Amino acid sequence: MTQFIYSPVATEKSMLLMEKENKLTFVIDRKASRNQIKKEVEERFDVKVVSVNILVSKRGKKAIVSLAEGYSAEDVGGRIGIF
């Protein structure tokens, strides 16, 4: 299986999104689609994803992933070492 997620983003803004809106932010492959990111996050972190927003800039591509009710972005962040 090809991996599309490279690393989590740990900026002040991404931490606020995690705490207040239950969202995770990742640096992703430029060729990755929303469906590929959703599938990989659900399989890798054992959570349910509601939506995926993608940001493209000169520096690369990021995905902001919204988790379903009942799943905690802070718990996932703790497991992957953001804190």
N, CA, C and O atoms as a Tinker XYZ file with bonds, in Angstrom:
   332  protein
     1  N      0.835000   -1.184000    0.000000    73     2
     2  CA     0.000000    0.000000    0.000000    64     1     3
     3  C      0.883000    1.252000    0.000000    63     2     4     5
     4  O      1.859000    1.334000    0.746000    81     3
     5  N      0.537000    2.192000   -0.819000    73     3     6
     6  CA     1.256000    3.452000   -0.891000    64     5     7
     7  C      0.838000    4.339000    0.270000    63     6     8     9
     8  O     -0.345000    4.427000    0.601000    81     7
     9  N      1.812000    4.993000    0.886000    73     7    10
    10  CA     1.493000    5.927000    1.963000    64     9    11
    11  C      1.415000    7.333000    1.396000    63    10    12    13
    12  O      2.325000    7.782000    0.699000    81    11
    13  N      0.328000    8.022000    1.696000    73    11    14
    14  CA     0.121000    9.382000    1.219000    64    13    15
    15  C      0.363000   10.411000    2.313000    63    14    16    17
    16  O      0.597000   11.583000    2.016000    81    15
    17  N      0.310000    9.989000    3.583000    73    15    18
    18  CA     0.529000   10.901000    4.704000    64    17    19
    19  C      1.995000   10.843000    5.093000    63    18    20    21
    20  O      2.524000    9.774000    5.397000    81    19
    21  N      2.655000   12.011000    5.081000    73    19    22
    22  CA     4.070000   12.064000    5.447000    64    21    23
    23  C      4.270000   12.309000    6.933000    63    22    24    25
    24  O      4.995000   11.564000    7.592000    81    23
    25  N      3.626000   13.361000    7.473000    73    23    26
    26  CA     3.826000   13.690000    8.882000    64    25    27
    27  C      2.688000   14.583000    9.387000    63    26    28    29
    28  O      2.019000   15.245000    8.594000    81    27
    29  N      2.471000   14.601000   10.703000    73    27    30
    30  CA     1.492000   15.534000   11.265000    64    29    31
    31  C      2.084000   16.938000   11.315000    63    30    32    33
    32  O      3.302000   17.110000   11.348000    81    31
    33  N      1.212000   17.932000   11.322000    73    31    34
    34  CA     1.636000   19.322000   11.433000    64    33    35
    35  C      1.367000   19.765000   12.869000    63    34    36    37
    36  O      0.257000   19.598000   13.375000    81    35
    37  N      2.385000   20.330000   13.528000    73    35    38
    38  CA     2.252000   20.749000   14.927000    64    37    39
    39  C      2.533000   22.237000   15.062000    63    38    40    41
    40  O      3.520000   22.643000   15.676000    81    39
    41  N      1.652000   23.046000   14.479000    73    39    42
    42  CA     1.756000   24.501000   14.621000    64    41    43
    43  C      0.704000   24.969000   15.628000    63    42    44    45
    44  O     -0.157000   24.197000   16.049000    81    43
    45  N      0.789000   26.220000   15.997000    73    43    46
    46  CA    -0.181000   26.767000   16.939000    64    45    47
    47  C     -1.601000   26.678000   16.375000    63    46    48    49
    48  O     -2.541000   26.335000   17.093000    81    47
    49  N     -1.746000   26.985000   15.101000    73    47    50
    50  CA    -3.062000   26.931000   14.463000    64    49    51
    51  C     -3.598000   25.498000   14.417000    63    50    52    53
    52  O     -4.775000   25.269000   14.696000    81    51
    53  N     -2.746000   24.541000   14.069000    73    51    54
    54  CA    -3.206000   23.149000   13.998000    64    53    55
    55  C     -3.579000   22.621000   15.385000    63    54    56    57
    56  O     -4.490000   21.803000   15.510000    81    55
    57  N     -2.888000   23.080000   16.420000    73    55    58
    58  CA    -3.222000   22.670000   17.784000    64    57    59
    59  C     -4.588000   23.226000   18.199000    63    58    60    61
    60  O     -5.363000   22.534000   18.860000    81    59
    61  N     -4.886000   24.468000   17.815000    73    59    62
    62  CA    -6.198000   25.048000   18.109000    64    61    63
    63  C     -7.301000   24.286000   17.390000    63    62    64    65
    64  O     -8.356000   24.025000   17.968000    81    63
    65  N     -7.061000   23.926000   16.122000    73    63    66
    66  CA    -8.035000   23.129000   15.376000    64    65    67
    67  C     -8.271000   21.787000   16.064000    63    66    68    69
    68  O     -9.402000   21.306000   16.128000    81    67
    69  N     -7.214000   21.198000   16.569000    73    67    70
    70  CA    -7.315000   19.910000   17.239000    64    69    71
    71  C     -8.172000   20.024000   18.504000    63    70    72    73
    72  O     -9.045000   19.190000   18.745000    81    71
    73  N     -7.922000   21.046000   19.297000    73    71    74
    74  CA    -8.621000   21.211000   20.571000    64    73    75
    75  C    -10.070000   21.655000   20.397000    63    74    76    77
    76  O    -10.970000   21.105000   21.031000    81    75
    77  N    -10.294000   22.643000   19.546000    73    75    78
    78  CA   -11.610000   23.259000   19.457000    64    77    79
    79  C    -12.541000   22.616000   18.432000    63    78    80    81
    80  O    -13.754000   22.576000   18.637000    81    79
    81  N    -11.975000   22.106000   17.321000    73    79    82
    82  CA   -12.823000   21.615000   16.238000    64    81    83
    83  C    -12.645000   20.131000   15.931000    63    82    84    85
    84  O    -13.244000   19.624000   14.983000    81    83
    85  N    -11.829000   19.424000   16.721000    73    83    86
    86  CA   -11.616000   17.984000   16.545000    64    85    87
    87  C    -11.069000   17.650000   15.150000    63    86    88    89
    88  O    -11.563000   16.747000   14.476000    81    87
    89  N    -10.032000   18.404000   14.731000    73    87    90
    90  CA    -9.432000   18.217000   13.412000    64    89    91
    91  C     -7.936000   17.954000   13.542000    63    90    92    93
    92  O     -7.270000   18.474000   14.438000    81    91
    93  N     -7.426000   17.135000   12.627000    73    91    94
    94  CA    -5.989000   16.841000   12.550000    64    93    95
    95  C     -5.448000   17.395000   11.247000    63    94    96    97
    96  O     -6.161000   17.430000   10.244000    81    95
    97  N     -4.188000   17.830000   11.249000    73    95    98
    98  CA    -3.555000   18.375000   10.056000    64    97    99
    99  C     -2.316000   17.553000    9.716000    63    98   100   101
   100  O     -1.501000   17.253000   10.588000    81    99
   101  N     -2.182000   17.189000    8.432000    73    99   102
   102  CA    -1.065000   16.377000    7.974000    64   101   103
   103  C     -0.429000   16.965000    6.719000    63   102   104   105
   104  O     -1.109000   17.590000    5.906000    81   103
   105  N      0.888000   16.761000    6.565000    73   103   106
   106  CA     1.568000   17.026000    5.304000    64   105   107
   107  C      1.367000   15.765000    4.473000    63   106   108   109
   108  O      1.622000   14.657000    4.944000    81   107
   109  N      0.903000   15.941000    3.219000    73   107   110
   110  CA     0.560000   14.787000    2.390000    64   109   111
   111  C      1.267000   14.838000    1.035000    63   110   112   113
   112  O      1.842000   15.857000    0.654000    81   111
   113  N      1.210000   13.730000    0.329000    73   111   114
   114  CA     1.764000   13.612000   -1.015000    64   113   115
   115  C      0.990000   14.525000   -1.965000    63   114   116   117
   116  O     -0.227000   14.658000   -1.843000    81   115
   117  N      1.686000   15.147000   -2.901000    73   115   118
   118  CA     1.035000   16.048000   -3.859000    64   117   119
   119  C      0.015000   15.348000   -4.750000    63   118   120   121
   120  O     -0.907000   15.990000   -5.254000    81   119
   121  N      0.167000   14.053000   -4.947000    73   119   122
   122  CA    -0.737000   13.305000   -5.832000    64   121   123
   123  C     -1.922000   12.697000   -5.091000    63   122   124   125
   124  O     -2.779000   12.071000   -5.714000    81   123
   125  N     -1.986000   12.869000   -3.785000    73   123   126
   126  CA    -3.032000   12.230000   -2.976000    64   125   127
   127  C     -4.381000   12.919000   -3.159000    63   126   128   129
   128  O     -4.458000   14.142000   -3.279000    81   127
   129  N     -5.437000   12.115000   -3.179000    73   127   130
   130  CA    -6.800000   12.649000   -3.282000    64   129   131
   131  C     -7.467000   12.618000   -1.904000    63   130   132   133
   132  O     -6.937000   12.028000   -0.962000    81   131
   133  N     -8.616000   13.251000   -1.799000    73   131   134
   134  CA    -9.359000   13.275000   -0.534000    64   133   135
   135  C     -9.722000   11.861000   -0.076000    63   134   136   137
   136  O     -9.576000   11.522000    1.099000    81   135
   137  N    -10.192000   11.048000   -1.012000    73   135   138
   138  CA   -10.603000    9.685000   -0.663000    64   137   139
   139  C     -9.423000    8.847000   -0.173000    63   138   140   141
   140  O     -9.567000    8.062000    0.764000    81   139
   141  N     -8.270000    9.007000   -0.797000    73   139   142
   142  CA    -7.082000    8.264000   -0.376000    64   141   143
   143  C     -6.658000    8.672000    1.034000    63   142   144   145
   144  O     -6.292000    7.822000    1.846000    81   143
   145  N     -6.707000    9.966000    1.319000    73   143   146
   146  CA    -6.341000   10.467000    2.647000    64   145   147
   147  C     -7.337000    9.956000    3.686000    63   146   148   149
   148  O     -6.941000    9.488000    4.754000    81   147
   149  N     -8.619000   10.045000    3.374000    73   147   150
   150  CA    -9.658000    9.575000    4.302000    64   149   151
   151  C     -9.451000    8.100000    4.630000    63   150   152   153
   152  O     -9.490000    7.711000    5.797000    81   151
   153  N     -9.234000    7.292000    3.623000    73   151   154
   154  CA    -9.056000    5.851000    3.819000    64   153   155
   155  C     -7.814000    5.565000    4.668000    63   154   156   157
   156  O     -7.860000    4.736000    5.577000    81   155
   157  N     -6.703000    6.253000    4.372000    73   155   158
   158  CA    -5.465000    6.012000    5.116000    64   157   159
   159  C     -5.587000    6.430000    6.580000    63   158   160   161
   160  O     -5.120000    5.711000    7.464000    81   159
   161  N     -6.208000    7.579000    6.850000    73   159   162
   162  CA    -6.378000    8.037000    8.238000    64   161   163
   163  C     -7.254000    7.057000    9.011000    63   162   164   165
   164  O     -6.944000    6.712000   10.151000    81   163
   165  N     -8.353000    6.606000    8.391000    73   163   166
   166  CA    -9.246000    5.664000    9.070000    64   165   167
   167  C     -8.538000    4.345000    9.383000    63   166   168   169
   168  O     -8.714000    3.792000   10.469000    81   167
   169  N     -7.744000    3.841000    8.447000    73   167   170
   170  CA    -7.042000    2.574000    8.661000    64   169   171
   171  C     -5.888000    2.720000    9.653000    63   170   172   173
   172  O     -5.719000    1.885000   10.541000    81   171
   173  N     -5.105000    3.771000    9.500000    73   171   174
   174  CA    -3.895000    3.926000   10.311000    64   173   175
   175  C     -4.193000    4.272000   11.766000    63   174   176   177
   176  O     -3.511000    3.787000   12.668000    81   175
   177  N     -5.214000    5.113000   12.006000    73   175   178
   178  CA    -5.480000    5.599000   13.361000    64   177   179
   179  C     -6.761000    5.043000   13.977000    63   178   180   181
   180  O     -7.098000    5.400000   15.106000    81   179
   181  N     -7.482000    4.178000   13.264000    73   179   182
   182  CA    -8.694000    3.526000   13.763000    64   181   183
   183  C     -9.726000    4.555000   14.235000    63   182   184   185
   184  O    -10.226000    4.477000   15.357000    81   183
   185  N    -10.038000    5.522000   13.360000    73   183   186
   186  CA   -11.036000    6.558000   13.638000    64   185   187
   187  C    -11.985000    6.652000   12.448000    63   186   188   189
   188  O    -11.736000    6.059000   11.398000    81   187
   189  N    -13.076000    7.402000   12.620000    73   187   190
   190  CA   -14.023000    7.663000   11.536000    64   189   191
   191  C    -13.845000    9.101000   11.078000    63   190   192   193
   192  O    -13.894000   10.018000   11.897000    81   191
   193  N    -13.640000    9.312000    9.786000    73   191   194
   194  CA   -13.408000   10.640000    9.226000    64   193   195
   195  C    -14.704000   11.176000    8.623000    63   194   196   197
   196  O    -15.389000   10.474000    7.879000    81   195
   197  N    -15.037000   12.437000    8.953000    73   195   198
   198  CA   -16.227000   13.087000    8.414000    64   197   199
   199  C    -15.896000   13.778000    7.099000    63   198   200   201
   200  O    -16.615000   13.615000    6.113000    81   199
   201  N    -14.803000   14.556000    7.078000    73   199   202
   202  CA   -14.428000   15.273000    5.862000    64   201   203
   203  C    -12.934000   15.513000    5.807000    63   202   204   205
   204  O    -12.233000   15.446000    6.817000    81   203
   205  N    -12.459000   15.799000    4.585000    73   203   206
   206  CA   -11.041000   16.110000    4.360000    64   205   207
   207  C    -10.969000   17.370000    3.515000    63   206   208   209
   208  O    -11.517000   17.419000    2.414000    81   207
   209  N    -10.293000   18.386000    4.029000    73   207   210
   210  CA   -10.026000   19.607000    3.266000    64   209   211
   211  C     -8.549000   19.615000    2.903000    63   210   212   213
   212  O     -7.697000   19.242000    3.709000    81   211
   213  N     -8.253000   20.049000    1.669000    73   211   214
   214  CA    -6.868000   20.028000    1.194000    64   213   215
   215  C     -6.413000   21.442000    0.870000    63   214   216   217
   216  O     -7.130000   22.210000    0.228000    81   215
   217  N     -5.194000   21.778000    1.331000    73   215   218
   218  CA    -4.572000   23.069000    1.052000    64   217   219
   219  C     -3.312000   22.828000    0.222000    63   218   220   221
   220  O     -2.475000   21.999000    0.580000    81   219
   221  N     -3.183000   23.552000   -0.882000    73   219   222
   222  CA    -2.002000   23.413000   -1.725000    64   221   223
   223  C     -1.271000   24.746000   -1.742000    63   222   224   225
   224  O     -1.875000   25.791000   -1.987000    81   223
   225  N      0.037000   24.706000   -1.481000    73   223   226
   226  CA     0.852000   25.912000   -1.521000    64   225   227
   227  C      2.173000   25.603000   -2.210000    63   226   228   229
   228  O      2.406000   24.478000   -2.652000    81   227
   229  N      3.029000   26.603000   -2.298000    73   227   230
   230  CA     4.354000   26.392000   -2.888000    64   229   231
   231  C      5.172000   25.406000   -2.062000    63   230   232   233
   232  O      6.000000   24.675000   -2.604000    81   231
   233  N      4.943000   25.386000   -0.760000    73   231   234
   234  CA     5.693000   24.516000    0.140000    64   233   235
   235  C      5.248000   23.061000    0.076000    63   234   236   237
   236  O      6.014000   22.173000    0.451000    81   235
   237  N      4.042000   22.797000   -0.384000    73   235   238
   238  CA     3.538000   21.431000   -0.433000    64   237   239
   239  C      2.037000   21.369000   -0.273000    63   238   240   241
   240  O      1.330000   22.348000   -0.513000    81   239
   241  N      1.568000   20.229000    0.129000    73   239   242
   242  CA     0.137000   19.983000    0.240000    64   241   243
   243  C     -0.184000   19.504000    1.652000    63   242   244   245
   244  O      0.517000   18.654000    2.201000    81   243
   245  N     -1.254000   20.057000    2.239000    73   243   246
   246  CA    -1.681000   19.669000    3.583000    64   245   247
   247  C     -3.131000   19.220000    3.544000    63   246   248   249
   248  O     -3.917000   19.687000    2.719000    81   247
   249  N     -3.475000   18.315000    4.440000    73   247   250
   250  CA    -4.856000   17.869000    4.595000    64   249   251
   251  C     -5.314000   18.174000    6.011000    63   250   252   253
   252  O     -4.617000   17.880000    6.983000    81   251
   253  N     -6.506000   18.773000    6.114000    73   251   254
   254  CA    -7.138000   18.992000    7.413000    64   253   255
   255  C     -8.287000   17.998000    7.495000    63   254   256   257
   256  O     -9.242000   18.067000    6.721000    81   255
   257  N     -8.182000   17.073000    8.446000    73   255   258
   258  CA    -9.110000   15.950000    8.552000    64   257   259
   259  C    -10.028000   16.152000    9.756000    63   258   260   261
   260  O     -9.561000   16.279000   10.888000    81   259
   261  N    -11.348000   16.180000    9.499000    73   259   262
   262  CA   -12.333000   16.306000   10.582000    64   261   263
   263  C    -12.754000   14.917000   11.028000    63   262   264   265
   264  O    -13.149000   14.086000   10.210000    81   263
   265  N    -12.667000   14.668000   12.335000    73   263   266
   266  CA   -13.048000   13.375000   12.879000    64   265   267
   267  C    -14.512000   13.377000   13.308000    63   266   268   269
   268  O    -15.069000   14.416000   13.662000    81   267
   269  N    -15.119000   12.200000   13.270000    73   267   270
   270  CA   -16.524000   12.052000   13.640000    64   269   271
   271  C    -16.716000   12.240000   15.140000    63   270   272   273
   272  O    -15.768000   12.154000   15.921000    81   271
   273  N    -17.956000   12.498000   15.522000    73   271   274
   274  CA   -18.350000   12.609000   16.925000    64   273   275
   275  C    -17.980000   11.304000   17.630000    63   274   276   277
   276  O    -18.224000   10.219000   17.103000    81   275
   277  N    -17.404000   11.409000   18.795000    73   275   278
   278  CA   -17.031000   10.212000   19.537000    64   277   279
   279  C    -15.562000    9.821000   19.385000    63   278   280   281
   280  O    -15.070000    8.956000   20.109000    81   279
   281  N    -14.868000   10.453000   18.450000    73   279   282
   282  CA   -13.432000   10.220000   18.269000    64   281   283
   283  C    -12.706000   11.509000   18.649000    63   282   284   285
   284  O    -13.175000   12.605000   18.345000    81   283
   285  N    -11.580000   11.373000   19.305000    73   283   286
   286  CA   -10.867000   12.544000   19.800000    64   285   287
   287  C     -9.580000   12.780000   19.021000    63   286   288   289
   288  O     -8.712000   11.910000   18.955000    81   287
   289  N     -9.468000   13.975000   18.430000    73   287   290
   290  CA    -8.248000   14.349000   17.714000    64   289   291
   291  C     -7.079000   14.461000   18.689000    63   290   292   293
   292  O     -5.938000   14.178000   18.325000    81   291
   293  N     -7.357000   14.872000   19.924000    73   291   294
   294  CA    -6.295000   14.986000   20.935000    64   293   295
   295  C     -5.722000   13.613000   21.290000    63   294   296   297
   296  O     -4.513000   13.480000   21.480000    81   295
   297  N     -6.575000   12.596000   21.382000    73   295   298
   298  CA    -6.094000   11.239000   21.663000    64   297   299
   299  C     -5.194000   10.737000   20.534000    63   298   300   301
   300  O     -4.129000   10.173000   20.783000    81   299
   301  N     -5.634000   10.946000   19.290000    73   299   302
   302  CA    -4.830000   10.527000   18.134000    64   301   303
   303  C     -3.521000   11.301000   18.108000    63   302   304   305
   304  O     -2.465000   10.723000   17.853000    81   303
   305  N     -3.579000   12.604000   18.371000    73   303   306
   306  CA    -2.373000   13.429000   18.422000    64   305   307
   307  C     -1.382000   12.932000   19.468000    63   306   308   309
   308  O     -0.173000   12.926000   19.235000    81   307
   309  N     -1.896000   12.520000   20.612000    73   307   310
   310  CA    -1.034000   11.975000   21.659000    64   309   311
   311  C     -0.390000   10.659000   21.234000    63   310   312   313
   312  O      0.774000   10.408000   21.546000    81   311
   313  N     -1.140000    9.820000   20.525000    73   311   314
   314  CA    -0.598000    8.532000   20.067000    64   313   315
   315  C      0.487000    8.698000   19.029000    63   314   316   317
   316  O      1.440000    7.921000   19.000000    81   315
   317  N      0.357000    9.717000   18.159000    73   315   318
   318  CA     1.355000    9.886000   17.086000    64   317   319
   319  C      2.478000   10.839000   17.463000    63   318   320   321
   320  O      3.392000   11.067000   16.671000    81   319
   321  N      2.415000   11.397000   18.668000    73   319   322
   322  CA     3.533000   12.182000   19.171000    64   321   323
   323  C      3.548000   13.651000   18.855000    63   322   324   325
   324  O      4.618000   14.250000   18.752000    81   323
   325  N      2.368000   14.258000   18.696000    73   323   326
   326  CA     2.321000   15.700000   18.439000    64   325   327
   327  C      2.622000   16.477000   19.718000    63   326   328   329
   328  O      3.278000   17.517000   19.671000    81   327
   329  N      2.146000   15.979000   20.860000    73   327   330
   330  CA     2.337000   16.697000   22.123000    64   329   331
   331  C      3.692000   16.497000   22.688000    63   330   332
   332  O      4.005000   17.037000   23.749000    81   331
